[in-house]
Amino acid sequence: MKNLRKLTKKNLKEINGGAGTVWCPPKPITSCSTWCGLTKEQKMRCLLDVEEPCECF
């Protein structure tokens, strides 16, 4: 417990998976171009926001 220190906002943003790394566009996602532009991680987190699934090529 001696090695604990306060994390600043900058430290939190630098952590992989911290603030700013994953976002979902405004709900609902109706455009296939928007959906196809998301990363795999974003698609997993935003899946429930899609009205109709799209096939991306």
PDBQT receptor file of N, H, CA, C and O in Angstrom, charges set to zero:
ATOM      1  N   MET A   1       0.813  -1.202   0.000  1.00  0.00    +0.000 N 
ATOM      2  CA  MET A   1       0.000   0.000   0.000  1.00  0.00    +0.000 C 
ATOM      3  C   MET A   1       0.855   1.263   0.000  1.00  0.00    +0.000 C 
ATOM      4  O   MET A   1       0.334   2.350  -0.249  1.00  0.00    +0.000 OA
ATOM      5  N   LYS A   2       2.123   1.149   0.266  1.00  0.00    +0.000 N 
ATOM      6  H   LYS A   2       2.546   0.266   0.468  1.00  0.00    +0.000 HD
ATOM      7  CA  LYS A   2       3.004   2.313   0.289  1.00  0.00    +0.000 C 
ATOM      8  C   LYS A   2       3.174   2.905  -1.105  1.00  0.00    +0.000 C 
ATOM      9  O   LYS A   2       3.373   4.112  -1.246  1.00  0.00    +0.000 OA
ATOM     10  N   ASN A   3       3.096   2.062  -2.139  1.00  0.00    +0.000 N 
ATOM     11  H   ASN A   3       2.934   1.082  -2.024  1.00  0.00    +0.000 HD
ATOM     12  CA  ASN A   3       3.403   2.513  -3.486  1.00  0.00    +0.000 C 
ATOM     13  C   ASN A   3       2.208   3.141  -4.214  1.00  0.00    +0.000 C 
ATOM     14  O   ASN A   3       2.322   3.483  -5.391  1.00  0.00    +0.000 OA
ATOM     15  N   LEU A   4       1.100   3.293  -3.553  1.00  0.00    +0.000 N 
ATOM     16  H   LEU A   4       1.008   3.015  -2.597  1.00  0.00    +0.000 HD
ATOM     17  CA  LEU A   4      -0.065   3.895  -4.188  1.00  0.00    +0.000 C 
ATOM     18  C   LEU A   4       0.112   5.403  -4.297  1.00  0.00    +0.000 C 
ATOM     19  O   LEU A   4       0.628   6.051  -3.387  1.00  0.00    +0.000 OA
ATOM     20  N   ARG A   5      -0.324   5.946  -5.425  1.00  0.00    +0.000 N 
ATOM     21  H   ARG A   5      -0.743   5.419  -6.165  1.00  0.00    +0.000 HD
ATOM     22  CA  ARG A   5      -0.267   7.396  -5.599  1.00  0.00    +0.000 C 
ATOM     23  C   ARG A   5      -1.511   7.827  -6.356  1.00  0.00    +0.000 C 
ATOM     24  O   ARG A   5      -2.170   7.014  -7.003  1.00  0.00    +0.000 OA
ATOM     25  N   LYS A   6      -1.820   9.093  -6.272  1.00  0.00    +0.000 N 
ATOM     26  H   LYS A   6      -1.284   9.754  -5.746  1.00  0.00    +0.000 HD
ATOM     27  CA  LYS A   6      -2.977   9.621  -6.985  1.00  0.00    +0.000 C 
ATOM     28  C   LYS A   6      -2.689   9.656  -8.469  1.00  0.00    +0.000 C 
ATOM     29  O   LYS A   6      -1.588  10.009  -8.892  1.00  0.00    +0.000 OA
ATOM     30  N   LEU A   7      -3.692   9.285  -9.263  1.00  0.00    +0.000 N 
ATOM     31  H   LEU A   7      -4.586   8.998  -8.920  1.00  0.00    +0.000 HD
ATOM     32  CA  LEU A   7      -3.558   9.371 -10.711  1.00  0.00    +0.000 C 
ATOM     33  C   LEU A   7      -4.186  10.665 -11.186  1.00  0.00    +0.000 C 
ATOM     34  O   LEU A   7      -5.290  11.023 -10.774  1.00  0.00    +0.000 OA
ATOM     35  N   THR A   8      -3.477  11.356 -12.050  1.00  0.00    +0.000 N 
ATOM     36  H   THR A   8      -2.581  11.065 -12.384  1.00  0.00    +0.000 HD
ATOM     37  CA  THR A   8      -4.015  12.585 -12.620  1.00  0.00    +0.000 C 
ATOM     38  C   THR A   8      -4.887  12.230 -13.825  1.00  0.00    +0.000 C 
ATOM     39  O   THR A   8      -4.872  11.091 -14.292  1.00  0.00    +0.000 OA
ATOM     40  N   LYS A   9      -5.640  13.197 -14.321  1.00  0.00    +0.000 N 
ATOM     41  H   LYS A   9      -5.652  14.122 -13.942  1.00  0.00    +0.000 HD
ATOM     42  CA  LYS A   9      -6.458  12.968 -15.510  1.00  0.00    +0.000 C 
ATOM     43  C   LYS A   9      -5.584  12.553 -16.691  1.00  0.00    +0.000 C 
ATOM     44  O   LYS A   9      -5.977  11.708 -17.495  1.00  0.00    +0.000 OA
ATOM     45  N   LYS A  10      -4.404  13.150 -16.789  1.00  0.00    +0.000 N 
ATOM     46  H   LYS A  10      -4.085  13.837 -16.136  1.00  0.00    +0.000 HD
ATOM     47  CA  LYS A  10      -3.488  12.808 -17.883  1.00  0.00    +0.000 C 
ATOM     48  C   LYS A  10      -3.048  11.350 -17.764  1.00  0.00    +0.000 C 
ATOM     49  O   LYS A  10      -2.991  10.638 -18.767  1.00  0.00    +0.000 OA
ATOM     50  N   ASN A  11      -2.738  10.901 -16.550  1.00  0.00    +0.000 N 
ATOM     51  H   ASN A  11      -2.784  11.479 -15.735  1.00  0.00    +0.000 HD
ATOM     52  CA  ASN A  11      -2.353   9.504 -16.358  1.00  0.00    +0.000 C 
ATOM     53  C   ASN A  11      -3.478   8.560 -16.738  1.00  0.00    +0.000 C 
ATOM     54  O   ASN A  11      -3.235   7.524 -17.356  1.00  0.00    +0.000 OA
ATOM     55  N   LEU A  12      -4.695   8.900 -16.380  1.00  0.00    +0.000 N 
ATOM     56  H   LEU A  12      -4.893   9.742 -15.877  1.00  0.00    +0.000 HD
ATOM     57  CA  LEU A  12      -5.839   8.038 -16.682  1.00  0.00    +0.000 C 
ATOM     58  C   LEU A  12      -6.075   7.927 -18.182  1.00  0.00    +0.000 C 
ATOM     59  O   LEU A  12      -6.430   6.857 -18.677  1.00  0.00    +0.000 OA
ATOM     60  N   LYS A  13      -5.879   9.030 -18.913  1.00  0.00    +0.000 N 
ATOM     61  H   LYS A  13      -5.590   9.899 -18.510  1.00  0.00    +0.000 HD
ATOM     62  CA  LYS A  13      -6.077   9.005 -20.359  1.00  0.00    +0.000 C 
ATOM     63  C   LYS A  13      -5.005   8.197 -21.063  1.00  0.00    +0.000 C 
ATOM     64  O   LYS A  13      -5.240   7.664 -22.148  1.00  0.00    +0.000 OA
ATOM     65  N   GLU A  14      -3.825   8.100 -20.457  1.00  0.00    +0.000 N 
ATOM     66  H   GLU A  14      -3.633   8.533 -19.576  1.00  0.00    +0.000 HD
ATOM     67  CA  GLU A  14      -2.730   7.356 -21.066  1.00  0.00    +0.000 C 
ATOM     68  C   GLU A  14      -2.871   5.849 -20.868  1.00  0.00    +0.000 C 
ATOM     69  O   GLU A  14      -2.221   5.073 -21.568  1.00  0.00    +0.000 OA
ATOM     70  N   ILE A  15      -3.708   5.428 -19.927  1.00  0.00    +0.000 N 
ATOM     71  H   ILE A  15      -4.236   6.059 -19.359  1.00  0.00    +0.000 HD
ATOM     72  CA  ILE A  15      -3.911   4.003 -19.677  1.00  0.00    +0.000 C 
ATOM     73  C   ILE A  15      -4.652   3.407 -20.861  1.00  0.00    +0.000 C 
ATOM     74  O   ILE A  15      -5.657   3.960 -21.310  1.00  0.00    +0.000 OA
ATOM     75  N   ASN A  16      -4.157   2.270 -21.375  1.00  0.00    +0.000 N 
ATOM     76  H   ASN A  16      -3.341   1.821 -21.010  1.00  0.00    +0.000 HD
ATOM     77  CA  ASN A  16      -4.812   1.607 -22.490  1.00  0.00    +0.000 C 
ATOM     78  C   ASN A  16      -6.218   1.192 -22.061  1.00  0.00    +0.000 C 
ATOM     79  O   ASN A  16      -6.381   0.454 -21.089  1.00  0.00    +0.000 OA
ATOM     80  N   GLY A  17      -7.218   1.663 -22.778  1.00  0.00    +0.000 N 
ATOM     81  H   GLY A  17      -7.085   2.262 -23.567  1.00  0.00    +0.000 HD
ATOM     82  CA  GLY A  17      -8.595   1.383 -22.411  1.00  0.00    +0.000 C 
ATOM     83  C   GLY A  17      -9.203   2.482 -21.556  1.00  0.00    +0.000 C 
ATOM     84  O   GLY A  17     -10.358   2.375 -21.146  1.00  0.00    +0.000 OA
ATOM     85  N   GLY A  18      -8.452   3.525 -21.284  1.00  0.00    +0.000 N 
ATOM     86  H   GLY A  18      -7.513   3.612 -21.617  1.00  0.00    +0.000 HD
ATOM     87  CA  GLY A  18      -8.955   4.632 -20.480  1.00  0.00    +0.000 C 
ATOM     88  C   GLY A  18      -9.830   5.556 -21.295  1.00  0.00    +0.000 C 
ATOM     89  O   GLY A  18     -10.253   5.204 -22.396  1.00  0.00    +0.000 OA
ATOM     90  N   ALA A  19     -10.102   6.717 -20.776  1.00  0.00    +0.000 N 
ATOM     91  H   ALA A  19      -9.758   7.004 -19.881  1.00  0.00    +0.000 HD
ATOM     92  CA  ALA A  19     -10.991   7.671 -21.433  1.00  0.00    +0.000 C 
ATOM     93  C   ALA A  19     -10.468   8.052 -22.805  1.00  0.00    +0.000 C 
ATOM     94  O   ALA A  19      -9.266   8.238 -22.995  1.00  0.00    +0.000 OA
ATOM     95  N   GLY A  20     -11.369   8.164 -23.748  1.00  0.00    +0.000 N 
ATOM     96  H   GLY A  20     -12.345   8.013 -23.594  1.00  0.00    +0.000 HD
ATOM     97  CA  GLY A  20     -11.007   8.630 -25.066  1.00  0.00    +0.000 C 
ATOM     98  C   GLY A  20     -10.594   7.543 -26.044  1.00  0.00    +0.000 C 
ATOM     99  O   GLY A  20     -10.348   7.849 -27.211  1.00  0.00    +0.000 OA
ATOM    100  N   THR A  21     -10.506   6.288 -25.621  1.00  0.00    +0.000 N 
ATOM    101  H   THR A  21     -10.706   6.040 -24.673  1.00  0.00    +0.000 HD
ATOM    102  CA  THR A  21     -10.059   5.247 -26.535  1.00  0.00    +0.000 C 
ATOM    103  C   THR A  21     -11.225   4.583 -27.255  1.00  0.00    +0.000 C 
ATOM    104  O   THR A  21     -11.054   4.111 -28.380  1.00  0.00    +0.000 OA
ATOM    105  N   VAL A  22     -12.368   4.533 -26.660  1.00  0.00    +0.000 N 
ATOM    106  H   VAL A  22     -12.507   4.916 -25.747  1.00  0.00    +0.000 HD
ATOM    107  CA  VAL A  22     -13.521   3.896 -27.297  1.00  0.00    +0.000 C 
ATOM    108  C   VAL A  22     -14.696   4.849 -27.211  1.00  0.00    +0.000 C 
ATOM    109  O   VAL A  22     -14.984   5.400 -26.149  1.00  0.00    +0.000 OA
ATOM    110  N   TRP A  23     -15.369   5.040 -28.323  1.00  0.00    +0.000 N 
ATOM    111  H   TRP A  23     -15.135   4.592 -29.186  1.00  0.00    +0.000 HD
ATOM    112  CA  TRP A  23     -16.526   5.913 -28.343  1.00  0.00    +0.000 C 
ATOM    113  C   TRP A  23     -17.557   5.315 -29.272  1.00  0.00    +0.000 C 
ATOM    114  O   TRP A  23     -17.222   4.533 -30.161  1.00  0.00    +0.000 OA
ATOM    115  N   CYS A  24     -18.786   5.673 -29.075  1.00  0.00    +0.000 N 
ATOM    116  H   CYS A  24     -19.058   6.309 -28.353  1.00  0.00    +0.000 HD
ATOM    117  CA  CYS A  24     -19.863   5.279 -29.970  1.00  0.00    +0.000 C 
ATOM    118  C   CYS A  24     -20.445   6.556 -30.569  1.00  0.00    +0.000 C 
ATOM    119  O   CYS A  24     -20.608   7.555 -29.869  1.00  0.00    +0.000 OA
ATOM    120  N   PRO A  25     -20.761   6.524 -31.872  1.00  0.00    +0.000 N 
ATOM    121  CA  PRO A  25     -21.392   7.689 -32.479  1.00  0.00    +0.000 C 
ATOM    122  C   PRO A  25     -22.792   7.884 -31.909  1.00  0.00    +0.000 C 
ATOM    123  O   PRO A  25     -23.301   6.999 -31.220  1.00  0.00    +0.000 OA
ATOM    124  N   PRO A  26     -23.421   9.017 -32.178  1.00  0.00    +0.000 N 
ATOM    125  CA  PRO A  26     -24.771   9.263 -31.662  1.00  0.00    +0.000 C 
ATOM    126  C   PRO A  26     -25.723   8.133 -32.045  1.00  0.00    +0.000 C 
ATOM    127  O   PRO A  26     -25.660   7.592 -33.149  1.00  0.00    +0.000 OA
ATOM    128  N   LYS A  27     -26.600   7.795 -31.111  1.00  0.00    +0.000 N 
ATOM    129  H   LYS A  27     -26.650   8.234 -30.214  1.00  0.00    +0.000 HD
ATOM    130  CA  LYS A  27     -27.554   6.694 -31.320  1.00  0.00    +0.000 C 
ATOM    131  C   LYS A  27     -28.759   7.169 -32.105  1.00  0.00    +0.000 C 
ATOM    132  O   LYS A  27     -29.089   8.350 -32.000  1.00  0.00    +0.000 OA
ATOM    133  N   PRO A  28     -29.415   6.378 -32.851  1.00  0.00    +0.000 N 
ATOM    134  CA  PRO A  28     -29.007   5.065 -33.350  1.00  0.00    +0.000 C 
ATOM    135  C   PRO A  28     -28.082   5.216 -34.545  1.00  0.00    +0.000 C 
ATOM    136  O   PRO A  28     -28.084   6.248 -35.215  1.00  0.00    +0.000 OA
ATOM    137  N   ILE A  29     -27.291   4.179 -34.810  1.00  0.00    +0.000 N 
ATOM    138  H   ILE A  29     -27.290   3.340 -34.265  1.00  0.00    +0.000 HD
ATOM    139  CA  ILE A  29     -26.395   4.179 -35.967  1.00  0.00    +0.000 C 
ATOM    140  C   ILE A  29     -27.216   3.686 -37.161  1.00  0.00    +0.000 C 
ATOM    141  O   ILE A  29     -27.599   2.517 -37.216  1.00  0.00    +0.000 OA
ATOM    142  N   THR A  30     -27.482   4.574 -38.109  1.00  0.00    +0.000 N 
ATOM    143  H   THR A  30     -27.171   5.523 -38.064  1.00  0.00    +0.000 HD
ATOM    144  CA  THR A  30     -28.316   4.215 -39.256  1.00  0.00    +0.000 C 
ATOM    145  C   THR A  30     -27.524   4.139 -40.542  1.00  0.00    +0.000 C 
ATOM    146  O   THR A  30     -28.037   3.653 -41.550  1.00  0.00    +0.000 OA
ATOM    147  N   SER A  31     -26.294   4.603 -40.535  1.00  0.00    +0.000 N 
ATOM    148  H   SER A  31     -25.877   4.997 -39.716  1.00  0.00    +0.000 HD
ATOM    149  CA  SER A  31     -25.495   4.657 -41.744  1.00  0.00    +0.000 C 
ATOM    150  C   SER A  31     -24.459   3.535 -41.755  1.00  0.00    +0.000 C 
ATOM    151  O   SER A  31     -23.707   3.363 -40.796  1.00  0.00    +0.000 OA
ATOM    152  N   CYS A  32     -24.427   2.773 -42.851  1.00  0.00    +0.000 N 
ATOM    153  H   CYS A  32     -25.038   2.912 -43.630  1.00  0.00    +0.000 HD
ATOM    154  CA  CYS A  32     -23.428   1.710 -42.979  1.00  0.00    +0.000 C 
ATOM    155  C   CYS A  32     -22.022   2.281 -43.047  1.00  0.00    +0.000 C 
ATOM    156  O   CYS A  32     -21.075   1.650 -42.578  1.00  0.00    +0.000 OA
ATOM    157  N   SER A  33     -21.873   3.468 -43.627  1.00  0.00    +0.000 N 
ATOM    158  H   SER A  33     -22.642   3.980 -44.009  1.00  0.00    +0.000 HD
ATOM    159  CA  SER A  33     -20.533   4.056 -43.702  1.00  0.00    +0.000 C 
ATOM    160  C   SER A  33     -20.014   4.388 -42.303  1.00  0.00    +0.000 C 
ATOM    161  O   SER A  33     -18.819   4.262 -42.037  1.00  0.00    +0.000 OA
ATOM    162  N   THR A  34     -20.902   4.807 -41.418  1.00  0.00    +0.000 N 
ATOM    163  H   THR A  34     -21.873   4.909 -41.634  1.00  0.00    +0.000 HD
ATOM    164  CA  THR A  34     -20.507   5.072 -40.040  1.00  0.00    +0.000 C 
ATOM    165  C   THR A  34     -20.105   3.770 -39.367  1.00  0.00    +0.000 C 
ATOM    166  O   THR A  34     -19.059   3.699 -38.721  1.00  0.00    +0.000 OA
ATOM    167  N   TRP A  35     -20.933   2.734 -39.516  1.00  0.00    +0.000 N 
ATOM    168  H   TRP A  35     -21.782   2.792 -40.041  1.00  0.00    +0.000 HD
ATOM    169  CA  TRP A  35     -20.676   1.439 -38.891  1.00  0.00    +0.000 C 
ATOM    170  C   TRP A  35     -19.371   0.832 -39.403  1.00  0.00    +0.000 C 
ATOM    171  O   TRP A  35     -18.575   0.325 -38.612  1.00  0.00    +0.000 OA
ATOM    172  N   CYS A  36     -19.143   0.879 -40.719  1.00  0.00    +0.000 N 
ATOM    173  H   CYS A  36     -19.790   1.291 -41.361  1.00  0.00    +0.000 HD
ATOM    174  CA  CYS A  36     -17.946   0.272 -41.306  1.00  0.00    +0.000 C 
ATOM    175  C   CYS A  36     -16.679   1.036 -40.942  1.00  0.00    +0.000 C 
ATOM    176  O   CYS A  36     -15.580   0.494 -41.052  1.00  0.00    +0.000 OA
ATOM    177  N   GLY A  37     -16.815   2.276 -40.513  1.00  0.00    +0.000 N 
ATOM    178  H   GLY A  37     -17.708   2.717 -40.423  1.00  0.00    +0.000 HD
ATOM    179  CA  GLY A  37     -15.664   3.076 -40.122  1.00  0.00    +0.000 C 
ATOM    180  C   GLY A  37     -15.206   2.829 -38.699  1.00  0.00    +0.000 C 
ATOM    181  O   GLY A  37     -14.160   3.335 -38.294  1.00  0.00    +0.000 OA
ATOM    182  N   LEU A  38     -15.960   2.067 -37.935  1.00  0.00    +0.000 N 
ATOM    183  H   LEU A  38     -16.811   1.655 -38.264  1.00  0.00    +0.000 HD
ATOM    184  CA  LEU A  38     -15.598   1.797 -36.548  1.00  0.00    +0.000 C 
ATOM    185  C   LEU A  38     -14.573   0.670 -36.462  1.00  0.00    +0.000 C 
ATOM    186  O   LEU A  38     -14.504  -0.177 -37.352  1.00  0.00    +0.000 OA
ATOM    187  N   THR A  39     -13.782   0.657 -35.398  1.00  0.00    +0.000 N 
ATOM    188  H   THR A  39     -13.838   1.345 -34.674  1.00  0.00    +0.000 HD
ATOM    189  CA  THR A  39     -12.838  -0.426 -35.169  1.00  0.00    +0.000 C 
ATOM    190  C   THR A  39     -13.592  -1.631 -34.618  1.00  0.00    +0.000 C 
ATOM    191  O   THR A  39     -14.763  -1.520 -34.254  1.00  0.00    +0.000 OA
ATOM    192  N   LYS A  40     -12.921  -2.784 -34.557  1.00  0.00    +0.000 N 
ATOM    193  H   LYS A  40     -11.970  -2.873 -34.853  1.00  0.00    +0.000 HD
ATOM    194  CA  LYS A  40     -13.554  -3.995 -34.018  1.00  0.00    +0.000 C 
ATOM    195  C   LYS A  40     -14.028  -3.765 -32.588  1.00  0.00    +0.000 C 
ATOM    196  O   LYS A  40     -15.133  -4.166 -32.220  1.00  0.00    +0.000 OA
ATOM    197  N   GLU A  41     -13.191  -3.121 -31.790  1.00  0.00    +0.000 N 
ATOM    198  H   GLU A  41     -12.294  -2.796 -32.089  1.00  0.00    +0.000 HD
ATOM    199  CA  GLU A  41     -13.538  -2.867 -30.386  1.00  0.00    +0.000 C 
ATOM    200  C   GLU A  41     -14.762  -1.952 -30.282  1.00  0.00    +0.000 C 
ATOM    201  O   GLU A  41     -15.646  -2.178 -29.455  1.00  0.00    +0.000 OA
ATOM    202  N   GLN A  42     -14.803  -0.922 -31.123  1.00  0.00    +0.000 N 
ATOM    203  H   GLN A  42     -14.085  -0.739 -31.794  1.00  0.00    +0.000 HD
ATOM    204  CA  GLN A  42     -15.943  -0.009 -31.118  1.00  0.00    +0.000 C 
ATOM    205  C   GLN A  42     -17.207  -0.742 -31.547  1.00  0.00    +0.000 C 
ATOM    206  O   GLN A  42     -18.270  -0.520 -30.967  1.00  0.00    +0.000 OA
ATOM    207  N   LYS A  43     -17.115  -1.600 -32.539  1.00  0.00    +0.000 N 
ATOM    208  H   LYS A  43     -16.252  -1.780 -33.011  1.00  0.00    +0.000 HD
ATOM    209  CA  LYS A  43     -18.287  -2.358 -32.996  1.00  0.00    +0.000 C 
ATOM    210  C   LYS A  43     -18.821  -3.248 -31.886  1.00  0.00    +0.000 C 
ATOM    211  O   LYS A  43     -20.034  -3.382 -31.732  1.00  0.00    +0.000 OA
ATOM    212  N   MET A  44     -17.930  -3.858 -31.109  1.00  0.00    +0.000 N 
ATOM    213  H   MET A  44     -16.944  -3.750 -31.234  1.00  0.00    +0.000 HD
ATOM    214  CA  MET A  44     -18.366  -4.713 -30.011  1.00  0.00    +0.000 C 
ATOM    215  C   MET A  44     -19.108  -3.902 -28.953  1.00  0.00    +0.000 C 
ATOM    216  O   MET A  44     -20.121  -4.353 -28.417  1.00  0.00    +0.000 OA
ATOM    217  N   ARG A  45     -18.602  -2.703 -28.653  1.00  0.00    +0.000 N 
ATOM    218  H   ARG A  45     -17.779  -2.337 -29.088  1.00  0.00    +0.000 HD
ATOM    219  CA  ARG A  45     -19.214  -1.884 -27.607  1.00  0.00    +0.000 C 
ATOM    220  C   ARG A  45     -20.478  -1.170 -28.065  1.00  0.00    +0.000 C 
ATOM    221  O   ARG A  45     -21.339  -0.844 -27.247  1.00  0.00    +0.000 OA
ATOM    222  N   CYS A  46     -20.595  -0.925 -29.368  1.00  0.00    +0.000 N 
ATOM    223  H   CYS A  46     -19.895  -1.189 -30.032  1.00  0.00    +0.000 HD
ATOM    224  CA  CYS A  46     -21.706  -0.138 -29.893  1.00  0.00    +0.000 C 
ATOM    225  C   CYS A  46     -22.744  -0.997 -30.618  1.00  0.00    +0.000 C 
ATOM    226  O   CYS A  46     -23.649  -0.455 -31.253  1.00  0.00    +0.000 OA
ATOM    227  N   LEU A  47     -22.634  -2.303 -30.538  1.00  0.00    +0.000 N 
ATOM    228  H   LEU A  47     -21.899  -2.743 -30.022  1.00  0.00    +0.000 HD
ATOM    229  CA  LEU A  47     -23.491  -3.209 -31.290  1.00  0.00    +0.000 C 
ATOM    230  C   LEU A  47     -24.980  -2.963 -31.050  1.00  0.00    +0.000 C 
ATOM    231  O   LEU A  47     -25.780  -3.072 -31.979  1.00  0.00    +0.000 OA
ATOM    232  N   LEU A  48     -25.353  -2.639 -29.838  1.00  0.00    +0.000 N 
ATOM    233  H   LEU A  48     -24.704  -2.550 -29.083  1.00  0.00    +0.000 HD
ATOM    234  CA  LEU A  48     -26.768  -2.437 -29.516  1.00  0.00    +0.000 C 
ATOM    235  C   LEU A  48     -27.329  -1.134 -30.073  1.00  0.00    +0.000 C 
ATOM    236  O   LEU A  48     -28.542  -0.928 -30.055  1.00  0.00    +0.000 OA
ATOM    237  N   ASP A  49     -26.464  -0.254 -30.567  1.00  0.00    +0.000 N 
ATOM    238  H   ASP A  49     -25.479  -0.421 -30.581  1.00  0.00    +0.000 HD
ATOM    239  CA  ASP A  49     -26.902   1.035 -31.099  1.00  0.00    +0.000 C 
ATOM    240  C   ASP A  49     -27.240   0.976 -32.593  1.00  0.00    +0.000 C 
ATOM    241  O   ASP A  49     -27.660   1.978 -33.171  1.00  0.00    +0.000 OA
ATOM    242  N   VAL A  50     -27.059  -0.193 -33.220  1.00  0.00    +0.000 N 
ATOM    243  H   VAL A  50     -26.718  -1.007 -32.750  1.00  0.00    +0.000 HD
ATOM    244  CA  VAL A  50     -27.260  -0.326 -34.661  1.00  0.00    +0.000 C 
ATOM    245  C   VAL A  50     -28.699  -0.734 -34.947  1.00  0.00    +0.000 C 
ATOM    246  O   VAL A  50     -29.217  -1.680 -34.355  1.00  0.00    +0.000 OA
ATOM    247  N   GLU A  51     -29.344  -0.001 -35.870  1.00  0.00    +0.000 N 
ATOM    248  H   GLU A  51     -28.923   0.768 -36.351  1.00  0.00    +0.000 HD
ATOM    249  CA  GLU A  51     -30.716  -0.356 -36.254  1.00  0.00    +0.000 C 
ATOM    250  C   GLU A  51     -30.732  -1.604 -37.130  1.00  0.00    +0.000 C 
ATOM    251  O   GLU A  51     -31.502  -2.530 -36.876  1.00  0.00    +0.000 OA
ATOM    252  N   GLU A  52     -29.889  -1.633 -38.155  1.00  0.00    +0.000 N 
ATOM    253  H   GLU A  52     -29.263  -0.880 -38.361  1.00  0.00    +0.000 HD
ATOM    254  CA  GLU A  52     -29.785  -2.788 -39.047  1.00  0.00    +0.000 C 
ATOM    255  C   GLU A  52     -28.305  -3.074 -39.294  1.00  0.00    +0.000 C 
ATOM    256  O   GLU A  52     -27.553  -2.165 -39.646  1.00  0.00    +0.000 OA
ATOM    257  N   PRO A  53     -27.877  -4.326 -39.114  1.00  0.00    +0.000 N 
ATOM    258  CA  PRO A  53     -26.462  -4.640 -39.337  1.00  0.00    +0.000 C 
ATOM    259  C   PRO A  53     -26.072  -4.432 -40.802  1.00  0.00    +0.000 C 
ATOM    260  O   PRO A  53     -26.882  -4.627 -41.708  1.00  0.00    +0.000 OA
ATOM    261  N   CYS A  54     -24.838  -4.039 -41.010  1.00  0.00    +0.000 N 
ATOM    262  H   CYS A  54     -24.181  -3.880 -40.274  1.00  0.00    +0.000 HD
ATOM    263  CA  CYS A  54     -24.319  -3.784 -42.355  1.00  0.00    +0.000 C 
ATOM    264  C   CYS A  54     -23.177  -4.747 -42.631  1.00  0.00    +0.000 C 
ATOM    265  O   CYS A  54     -22.476  -5.182 -41.718  1.00  0.00    +0.000 OA
ATOM    266  N   GLU A  55     -23.003  -5.075 -43.918  1.00  0.00    +0.000 N 
ATOM    267  H   GLU A  55     -23.573  -4.722 -44.659  1.00  0.00    +0.000 HD
ATOM    268  CA  GLU A  55     -21.843  -5.867 -44.327  1.00  0.00    +0.000 C 
ATOM    269  C   GLU A  55     -20.783  -4.901 -44.839  1.00  0.00    +0.000 C 
ATOM    270  O   GLU A  55     -21.042  -4.098 -45.735  1.00  0.00    +0.000 OA
ATOM    271  N   CYS A  56     -19.606  -4.985 -44.273  1.00  0.00    +0.000 N 
ATOM    272  H   CYS A  56     -19.395  -5.638 -43.545  1.00  0.00    +0.000 HD
ATOM    273  CA  CYS A  56     -18.504  -4.107 -44.677  1.00  0.00    +0.000 C 
ATOM    274  C   CYS A  56     -17.525  -4.890 -45.542  1.00  0.00    +0.000 C 
ATOM    275  O   CYS A  56     -17.164  -6.022 -45.218  1.00  0.00    +0.000 OA
ATOM    276  N   PHE A  57     -17.102  -4.284 -46.636  1.00  0.00    +0.000 N 
ATOM    277  H   PHE A  57     -17.396  -3.365 -46.899  1.00  0.00    +0.000 HD
ATOM    278  CA  PHE A  57     -16.171  -4.967 -47.554  1.00  0.00    +0.000 C 
ATOM    279  C   PHE A  57     -14.817  -4.338 -47.498  1.00  0.00    +0.000 C 
ATOM    280  O   PHE A  57     -13.904  -4.775 -48.199  1.00  0.00    +0.000 OA
TER     281      PHE A  57
